[in-house]
Amino acid sequence: MLLDFFPSRTVTMYMARMFAVRIIAVLFMLVLVLQMLNLLSESGHIMAVKGNGQMELLRFVSLRAPQLISRFLPYSVLLATIITLVTLNQNSEVISMKAAGLSAHQILAPLFLVAGVTSVLTFAFNERVTVRATSALKAWQDVEYGKVPPDTDIKTNVWMQDGPNILYARTVTGRGAATQMGDVSWYRRNANGIVTEIVQTPRAVYAHPGWRFDTGTVFDVQTTQQTRLGPHAIYATGVDPAQVIVRRTDADGESLPQLSSSIAAIQAAGYRTSELDAKWWHKISGPLSALLMPLLGAVAAFGLARSGKLFVRAVIGMALGFAYFVIDNAALAMGNFGGYTPLLAAWSPFLLFLLIGETVLIRTEE
């Protein structure tokens, strides 16, 4: 019986249904409150753009909601775990299950089942919905809630280094040799970093090497004179299309296949990708964090409710869960700085708290 994690179908369905309902309720509450606060802070910027109205506010809500759901679903699982287990403990249902011969792992098994399904659904939701919403919202915010060009692979407000000089493009479309820039400015700087010349063009295309400016103006800062740009002028020879990918690749706005393609292109150009590699792995380990929450919150399920320590146990379980998220963010930051390898940065918090949760559960209840 100890190897059978679901000895009672009735108990399994009862606990799984209770847990799932609480996850949805807590998530709905968190997303609703945070969405309202976020909308209040951004509505002024949205409505400041001429032509924007109620539809743009609804558009912002539809693009922001998937981000909030993805980010706070693990927190919802943690809080739902605490609420579910405290309720079962207060009603002496945990004691009844232990008296019937169920081990601590068997009592928690229905919660692990729901959390596992939640992790799979979170991963699928992130890949199909969240990344698209994040990419669309970022592109919209980059143009200050104005009109976004129709290209789905557009990158906006791109700054690139050309030796001592600076190249800025309002929009960038395409990849590789087909990359095109719109509303481009090139700033020539002297040895002291002072801008001496500004070249502007509405469109620039990759010229192998450099970028061809077909039309535009040249402004001399010292003489304050502006002249017309000559035909087929080449500027920014130190900038290649791979730099656009390096500068503007947003791991949160790309699915796993897209991010894999971006990483491969950046590596082919000879640039470092450890930060993106860590985020690639975290796209898998992140949704699995929901699977840890029943284990970290399990301390609230056991111990006598009448002993007066139930609240303390609930606080301990909540502290363990929130500690995981703190360590997880810290590990990713260490990976970005090169202190951890990408694989270690993404997976070490999960494995660490898996061992901590199992140790606490086994030593106190098994």
Secondary structure, DSSP 8 states (H G I E B T S, - for coil): -TT-S-S-HHHHHHHHHHHHHHHHHHHHHHHHHHHHHHHHHHHHHHHTSTT--HHHHHHHHHHHHHHHHHHHHHHHHHHHHHHHHHHHHHTTHHHHHHHTT--HHHHHHHHHHHHHHHHHHHHHHIIIIIHHHHHHHHHHHHTTTS---S-TT-EEEEEEEETTEEEEEEEEES-GGG-EEEEEEEEEE-TTS-EEEEEEEEEEEE-SSSEEE-S-EEEETTTTEEEE--TTEEE-TT--HHHHHHHH--GGGS-HHHHHHHHHHHHHTT---HHHHHHHHHHHHHHHHHHHHHHHTGGGTSS-GGGT-HHHHHHHHHHHHHHHHHHHHHHHHHHHHTSS-HHHHHHHHHHHHHHHHHHHHHHHH-
